[in-house]
Amino acid sequence: MTTRKVKNSLEEHARVGRARAGRYWIVWAALLVLTVATYALSRLHLEHPWGLVVALFIASAKSALVVLFFMHLWDHGGANRLVFGTSVFFVVLLIGLVVLDNATRFVLANPGRGATLSREPPGPDILSPRFPPEPAAPGGFPGGERGR
């Protein structure tokens, strides 16, 4: 039984070892194109939800290329692909739940919404002064000379 495992392992190693350098150059060029697309998107300023959606799509495509080719998931099958698919599912699930939770919050509790930023806080604001600062005296200090 051990010779069969060794034989299968050697066959898989020989199959994986046949990856040519041209494939890596193509993937590298695709990663460069997607990086330029990310930079162009940052300068384009799409509407509120679409900029994030397109940026996440580009980042997902780049990470998929890295995982599939540079981490050799394209050549391996079975449990490796199952573990990768399961981890992607749970990452999407957790990010989706956080986004849904944030989208369903009360407007005053969500500081990212536009109307919240123009309202006053519900209590005394001790960190920022409400009145203009006192003008400096001729000595450079408010209220007169330093040595009084």
C-alpha positions as CSV (number, residue, x, y, z in Angstrom):
1,M,0.0,0.0,0.0
2,T,2.9,2.4,0.7
3,T,4.4,1.8,-2.8
4,R,1.1,2.9,-4.4
5,K,1.1,6.2,-2.3
6,V,4.7,6.8,-3.3
7,K,3.9,6.1,-6.9
8,N,0.9,8.5,-6.9
9,S,3.0,11.1,-5.1
10,L,5.8,10.8,-7.6
11,E,3.4,11.0,-10.6
12,E,1.7,14.1,-9.2
13,H,5.1,15.7,-8.6
14,A,6.2,14.9,-12.1
15,R,2.9,16.4,-13.5
16,V,3.3,19.5,-11.4
17,G,6.9,19.9,-12.4
18,R,6.0,20.4,-16.0
19,A,4.8,24.0,-15.5
20,R,6.6,26.2,-18.1
21,A,7.9,29.7,-17.4
22,G,5.6,31.2,-20.1
23,R,2.6,30.6,-17.9
24,Y,4.2,32.6,-15.1
25,W,5.0,35.5,-17.5
26,I,1.4,35.6,-18.7
27,V,0.1,35.6,-15.1
28,W,2.6,38.3,-14.2
29,A,1.5,40.4,-17.1
30,A,-2.2,39.9,-16.1
31,L,-1.3,41.0,-12.5
32,L,0.4,44.1,-13.9
33,V,-2.7,45.0,-16.0
34,L,-5.0,44.5,-13.0
35,T,-2.7,46.7,-10.9
36,V,-2.9,49.5,-13.4
37,A,-6.7,49.0,-13.5
38,T,-6.7,49.4,-9.7
39,Y,-4.8,52.7,-10.0
40,A,-7.0,53.9,-12.8
41,L,-10.1,53.1,-10.7
42,S,-8.7,55.1,-7.8
43,R,-8.5,58.2,-10.1
44,L,-11.9,57.6,-11.7
45,H,-14.1,58.2,-8.6
46,L,-17.1,56.0,-9.4
47,E,-20.4,56.5,-7.6
48,H,-20.5,55.4,-3.9
49,P,-21.1,51.6,-3.9
50,W,-19.7,50.9,-7.4
51,G,-16.2,52.0,-6.8
52,L,-15.9,49.5,-3.9
53,V,-17.5,46.7,-5.8
54,V,-15.2,47.1,-8.8
55,A,-12.1,47.4,-6.5
56,L,-13.1,44.2,-4.7
57,F,-13.6,42.4,-8.0
58,I,-10.2,43.4,-9.2
59,A,-8.6,42.5,-5.9
60,S,-10.3,39.1,-6.0
61,A,-9.1,38.4,-9.5
62,K,-5.5,39.3,-8.6
63,S,-5.7,37.0,-5.5
64,A,-7.2,34.2,-7.5
65,L,-4.4,34.4,-10.0
66,V,-1.8,34.3,-7.3
67,V,-3.4,31.3,-5.5
68,L,-4.1,29.4,-8.7
69,F,-0.7,29.7,-10.4
70,F,2.0,30.9,-7.9
71,M,0.7,28.6,-5.1
72,H,0.1,25.8,-7.7
73,L,-3.6,25.2,-6.9
74,W,-4.3,25.0,-10.6
75,D,-2.1,21.8,-10.8
76,H,-3.3,20.2,-7.5
77,G,-6.8,18.9,-7.0
78,G,-8.9,17.2,-4.4
79,A,-8.7,18.4,-0.8
80,N,-6.6,21.5,-1.6
81,R,-9.3,22.9,-3.8
82,L,-12.0,22.0,-1.3
83,V,-10.2,23.8,1.5
84,F,-9.7,26.9,-0.7
85,G,-13.4,27.0,-1.8
86,T,-14.6,26.6,1.8
87,S,-12.3,29.4,3.0
88,V,-13.5,31.7,0.2
89,F,-17.1,31.0,1.1
90,F,-16.6,31.9,4.7
91,V,-14.7,35.1,3.9
92,V,-17.5,36.2,1.6
93,L,-20.1,35.2,4.2
94,L,-18.4,37.2,7.0
95,I,-17.7,40.3,4.9
96,G,-21.3,40.1,3.6
97,L,-22.7,39.9,7.1
98,V,-20.7,42.9,8.2
99,V,-21.9,44.9,5.2
100,L,-25.5,44.0,5.8
101,D,-25.3,44.8,9.5
102,N,-23.8,48.3,8.6
103,A,-26.5,48.9,5.9
104,T,-29.4,48.2,8.3
105,R,-28.3,50.4,11.2
106,F,-30.1,53.5,12.4
107,V,-28.9,56.6,10.5
108,L,-27.6,58.4,13.7
109,A,-25.6,55.3,14.7
110,N,-23.9,55.0,11.3
111,P,-21.3,57.8,10.9
112,G,-20.7,57.0,7.2
113,R,-24.1,58.4,6.1
114,G,-24.3,62.0,4.8
115,A,-27.0,63.5,7.1
116,T,-25.1,62.3,10.2
117,L,-22.1,64.3,9.5
118,S,-24.0,67.6,9.6
119,R,-25.8,67.1,12.9
120,E,-24.5,68.1,16.3
121,P,-23.5,65.5,18.9
122,P,-26.1,64.7,21.6
123,G,-24.3,66.3,24.5
124,P,-21.6,68.8,25.5
125,D,-18.6,68.7,23.2
126,I,-15.6,69.3,25.6
127,L,-12.9,68.7,23.0
128,S,-13.6,71.5,20.6
129,P,-14.2,75.1,21.8
130,R,-17.4,76.8,20.7
131,F,-16.1,80.3,21.1
132,P,-13.3,82.0,19.1
133,P,-10.0,82.0,21.0
134,E,-9.0,85.0,23.1
135,P,-6.7,87.4,21.3
136,A,-3.1,87.4,22.4
137,A,-1.8,90.2,24.5
138,P,1.3,92.2,23.4
139,G,3.6,89.8,25.3
140,G,2.4,86.9,23.2
141,F,0.4,85.2,25.9
142,P,-3.4,85.5,26.4
143,G,-4.3,87.8,29.3
144,G,-1.0,89.8,29.6
145,E,2.6,89.2,30.5
146,R,4.0,85.9,31.5
147,G,5.5,86.8,34.9
148,R,2.3,88.2,36.6
